[in-house]
Amino acid sequence: YVGQCIISPFISFECAVFVNFLVCYHFTWKDRITQKSAGAFFRRYAGYNASCTGGFLIKMGVLLLIQYLTKWDVVICNLLALCISGTFNFLMDEFVIFKKKKEADHGFDHVG
């Protein structure tokens, strides 16, 4: 039971989070990566993993709350919960994990 119902889903969740992080790091948000080192990579991954875990918990909470309050089919509740948790995950990526660094504007262009 523990292997199939706890360990296996945990491993698959972590694999999905890692692959999604790699895609975000190397493709989606690559222009926002200014410091490239192993330490910086794993610090950013730890934040991303925590964000994804939070998003999953939000999804489950919203799904159960909507289903409890409305008695709608669980598929509809899951779709609504995915919209909310997906928005949460995007906002965390956009403004926390891969936030834009502010560039100093000195009012003139450097030539050369």
Backbone as CSV, one residue per row, in Angstrom:
resi,resn,N_x,N_y,N_z,CA_x,CA_y,CA_z,C_x,C_y,C_z
1,TYR,0.823,-1.198,0.000,0.000,0.000,0.000,0.867,1.262,0.000
2,VAL,1.820,1.332,0.906,2.660,2.526,1.033,3.423,2.790,-0.267
3,GLY,3.960,1.745,-0.874,4.711,1.911,-2.113,3.851,2.398,-3.258
4,GLN,2.662,1.818,-3.408,1.795,2.170,-4.527,1.022,3.466,-4.306
5,CYS,0.597,3.726,-3.106,-0.296,4.862,-2.867,0.399,6.091,-2.295
6,ILE,1.624,5.960,-1.828,2.316,7.112,-1.255,3.644,7.360,-1.963
7,ILE,4.506,6.368,-1.985,5.845,6.563,-2.545,5.806,6.761,-4.057
8,SER,5.048,5.947,-4.762,4.979,6.058,-6.219,4.421,7.412,-6.673
9,PRO,3.286,7.888,-6.132,2.811,9.222,-6.529,3.797,10.333,-6.155
10,PHE,4.468,10.195,-5.017,5.457,11.191,-4.609,6.607,11.255,-5.615
11,ILE,7.112,10.110,-6.024,8.206,10.060,-7.002,7.758,10.639,-8.340
12,SER,6.555,10.290,-8.783,6.086,10.816,-10.071,5.869,12.326,-10.001
13,PHE,5.374,12.836,-8.865,5.193,14.283,-8.691,6.548,14.982,-8.761
14,GLU,7.539,14.457,-8.047,8.859,15.077,-8.037,9.527,15.011,-9.410
15,CYS,9.340,13.921,-10.131,9.886,13.832,-11.493,9.238,14.878,-12.397
16,ALA,7.926,15.025,-12.298,7.216,16.020,-13.105,7.672,17.433,-12.752
17,VAL,7.828,17.724,-11.464,8.292,19.042,-11.033,9.693,19.312,-11.589
18,PHE,10.574,18.325,-11.516,11.945,18.520,-11.993,11.979,18.763,-13.501
19,VAL,11.240,17.982,-14.248,11.211,18.167,-15.708,10.606,19.528,-16.059
20,ASN,9.522,19.899,-15.385,8.919,21.214,-15.635,9.897,22.337,-15.297
21,PHE,10.643,22.169,-14.196,11.635,23.176,-13.829,12.709,23.298,-14.902
22,LEU,13.195,22.165,-15.399,14.216,22.208,-16.448,13.718,22.935,-17.684
23,VAL,12.471,22.691,-18.072,11.893,23.382,-19.233,11.810,24.883,-18.953
24,CYS,11.317,25.242,-17.776,11.231,26.663,-17.418,12.611,27.303,-17.380
25,TYR,13.564,26.627,-16.774,14.914,27.165,-16.590,15.637,27.343,-17.920
26,HIS,15.536,26.364,-18.803,16.320,26.401,-20.046,15.572,26.994,-21.243
27,PHE,14.245,27.091,-21.175,13.492,27.584,-22.333,12.561,28.741,-21.987
28,THR,11.589,28.501,-21.126,10.546,29.498,-20.882,11.079,30.785,-20.269
29,TRP,11.867,30.693,-19.214,12.343,31.863,-18.484,13.859,32.043,-18.608
30,LYS,14.479,31.484,-19.639,15.942,31.496,-19.735,16.526,32.912,-19.778
31,ASP,15.780,33.867,-20.305,16.282,35.233,-20.372,16.322,35.905,-18.995
32,ARG,15.711,35.290,-17.998,15.701,35.854,-16.649,16.736,35.210,-15.727
33,ILE,17.485,34.264,-16.237,18.516,33.603,-15.444,19.804,34.395,-15.613
34,THR,20.209,35.100,-14.562,21.418,35.914,-14.653,22.606,35.247,-13.979
35,GLN,22.347,34.465,-12.948,23.430,33.791,-12.239,23.353,32.303,-12.532
36,LYS,24.376,31.784,-13.175,24.394,30.365,-13.535,25.481,29.656,-12.744
37,SER,25.045,29.001,-11.689,25.943,28.172,-10.886,25.109,27.047,-10.314
38,ALA,25.768,26.010,-9.854,25.035,24.874,-9.276,24.229,25.324,-8.064
39,GLY,24.821,26.150,-7.220,24.119,26.632,-6.033,22.880,27.438,-6.384
40,ALA,23.016,28.348,-7.356,21.878,29.166,-7.777,20.787,28.296,-8.403
41,PHE,21.205,27.303,-9.186,20.250,26.398,-9.821,19.424,25.673,-8.770
42,PHE,20.090,25.091,-7.772,19.373,24.300,-6.773,18.567,25.168,-5.810
43,ARG,19.013,26.393,-5.538,18.198,27.308,-4.719,16.905,27.651,-5.458
44,ARG,17.032,27.946,-6.753,15.847,28.270,-7.545,14.936,27.046,-7.652
45,TYR,15.541,25.865,-7.795,14.744,24.630,-7.867,14.004,24.380,-6.560
46,ALA,14.642,24.635,-5.439,13.977,24.444,-4.143,12.756,25.353,-4.036
47,GLY,12.884,26.600,-4.457,11.741,27.515,-4.454,10.656,27.065,-5.409
48,TYR,11.067,26.595,-6.581,10.109,26.116,-7.578,9.364,24.894,-7.043
49,ASN,10.092,23.989,-6.407,9.483,22.783,-5.853,8.474,23.156,-4.764
50,ALA,8.842,24.091,-3.895,7.919,24.538,-2.843,6.683,25.196,-3.453
51,SER,6.887,25.973,-4.507,5.773,26.621,-5.191,4.823,25.597,-5.807
52,CYS,5.384,24.595,-6.445,4.553,23.545,-7.058,3.807,22.740,-5.999
53,THR,4.462,22.468,-4.899,3.804,21.746,-3.810,2.661,22.584,-3.251
54,GLY,2.908,23.876,-3.073,1.839,24.776,-2.631,0.692,24.818,-3.620
55,GLY,1.012,24.870,-4.900,-0.020,24.857,-5.941,-0.848,23.585,-5.900
56,PHE,-0.187,22.457,-5.667,-0.905,21.186,-5.567,-1.845,21.192,-4.359
57,LEU,-1.357,21.677,-3.225,-2.199,21.732,-2.031,-3.386,22.675,-2.226
58,ILE,-3.151,23.799,-2.899,-4.250,24.722,-3.218,-5.264,24.031,-4.113
59,LYS,-4.765,23.327,-5.140,-5.678,22.618,-6.044,-6.556,21.634,-5.290
60,MET,-5.947,20.846,-4.430,-6.717,19.846,-3.680,-7.719,20.509,-2.740
61,GLY,-7.289,21.568,-2.070,-8.190,22.278,-1.160,-9.367,22.891,-1.883
62,VAL,-9.092,23.557,-3.012,-10.165,24.182,-3.790,-11.093,23.127,-4.379
63,LEU,-10.521,22.042,-4.891,-11.330,20.959,-5.450,-12.305,20.427,-4.393
64,LEU,-11.787,20.118,-3.217,-12.633,19.569,-2.155,-13.663,20.593,-1.669
65,LEU,-13.259,21.849,-1.580,-14.180,22.892,-1.134,-15.318,23.096,-2.135
66,ILE,-14.975,23.201,-3.415,-16.014,23.382,-4.444,-16.944,22.179,-4.468
67,GLN,-16.388,20.991,-4.404,-17.213,19.787,-4.439,-18.123,19.717,-3.214
68,TYR,-17.600,20.103,-2.061,-18.396,20.078,-0.825,-19.528,21.098,-0.878
69,LEU,-19.219,22.309,-1.375,-20.208,23.383,-1.391,-21.253,23.227,-2.484
70,THR,-20.861,22.675,-3.631,-21.762,22.643,-4.782,-22.320,21.267,-5.098
71,LYS,-21.638,20.227,-4.662,-22.001,18.834,-4.988,-21.912,18.559,-6.487
72,TRP,-21.102,19.382,-7.197,-20.900,19.163,-8.621,-20.046,17.921,-8.821
73,ASP,-20.019,17.457,-10.069,-19.176,16.327,-10.440,-17.717,16.689,-10.176
74,VAL,-16.950,15.720,-9.716,-15.554,15.964,-9.349,-14.712,16.425,-10.538
75,VAL,-15.092,16.056,-11.747,-14.339,16.488,-12.930,-14.460,17.998,-13.102
76,ILE,-15.661,18.536,-12.949,-15.879,19.987,-13.056,-15.119,20.701,-11.934
77,CYS,-15.207,20.159,-10.723,-14.499,20.750,-9.587,-12.994,20.746,-9.826
78,ASN,-12.486,19.665,-10.387,-11.059,19.562,-10.669,-10.642,20.590,-11.719
79,LEU,-11.438,20.785,-12.753,-11.111,21.780,-13.785,-11.057,23.186,-13.192
80,LEU,-12.019,23.521,-12.344,-12.011,24.836,-11.701,-10.799,24.984,-10.782
81,ALA,-10.512,23.937,-10.022,-9.362,23.975,-9.122,-8.057,24.091,-9.902
82,LEU,-7.960,23.435,-11.048,-6.766,23.543,-11.886,-6.578,24.968,-12.408
83,CYS,-7.663,25.636,-12.734,-7.567,27.032,-13.186,-6.992,27.911,-12.078
84,ILE,-7.458,27.713,-10.869,-6.985,28.523,-9.744,-5.541,28.185,-9.399
85,SER,-5.214,26.903,-9.298,-3.845,26.531,-8.937,-2.872,26.839,-10.079
86,GLY,-3.332,26.735,-11.312,-2.483,27.096,-12.450,-2.143,28.573,-12.444
87,THR,-3.122,29.399,-12.102,-2.878,30.836,-11.988,-1.880,31.109,-10.862
88,PHE,-2.065,30.433,-9.734,-1.126,30.574,-8.617,0.295,30.197,-9.058
89,ASN,0.442,29.071,-9.728,1.770,28.627,-10.174,2.394,29.614,-11.146
90,PHE,1.600,30.133,-12.081,2.142,31.109,-13.029,2.615,32.367,-12.304
91,LEU,1.792,32.874,-11.382,2.163,34.088,-10.664,3.422,33.878,-9.818
92,MET,3.550,32.715,-9.214,4.759,32.415,-8.441,5.977,32.380,-9.364
93,ASP,5.848,31.770,-10.524,6.968,31.726,-11.477,7.306,33.130,-11.971
94,GLU,6.292,33.881,-12.334,6.469,35.209,-12.924,7.090,36.206,-11.941
95,PHE,6.593,36.220,-10.713,6.977,37.272,-9.784,7.889,36.843,-8.634
96,VAL,8.135,35.537,-8.484,8.985,35.086,-7.382,10.158,34.250,-7.904
97,ILE,9.860,33.111,-8.503,10.914,32.164,-8.884,11.778,32.708,-10.029
98,PHE,11.147,33.206,-11.076,11.870,33.708,-12.247,11.578,35.192,-12.469
99,LYS,11.541,35.978,-11.399,11.183,37.393,-11.532,12.234,38.140,-12.342
100,LYS,11.767,39.201,-13.008,12.670,40.036,-13.794,13.539,40.855,-12.858
101,LYS,14.786,40.973,-13.214,15.704,41.829,-12.470,15.575,43.237,-13.017
102,LYS,15.546,44.215,-12.126,15.449,45.606,-12.563,16.795,46.047,-13.109
103,GLU,16.732,46.670,-14.278,17.954,47.169,-14.906,18.116,48.641,-14.553
104,ALA,19.335,49.030,-14.290,19.603,50.428,-13.982,19.509,51.256,-15.263
105,ASP,18.761,52.339,-15.199,18.609,53.226,-16.354,19.329,54.526,-16.015
106,HIS,20.452,54.765,-16.694,21.247,55.946,-16.435,20.913,57.095,-17.375
107,GLY,19.975,56.915,-18.256,19.555,57.981,-19.149,20.435,58.164,-20.371
108,PHE,21.378,57.313,-20.590,22.204,57.414,-21.787,22.627,56.034,-22.236
109,ASP,22.946,55.943,-23.489,23.383,54.679,-24.066,24.892,54.604,-24.045
110,HIS,25.405,53.439,-23.773,26.847,53.212,-23.844,27.185,52.710,-25.230
111,VAL,28.126,53.326,-25.858,28.549,52.917,-27.194,29.962,52.341,-27.054
112,GLY,30.168,51.215,-27.716,31.508,50.666,-27.743,31.661,49.618,-26.773
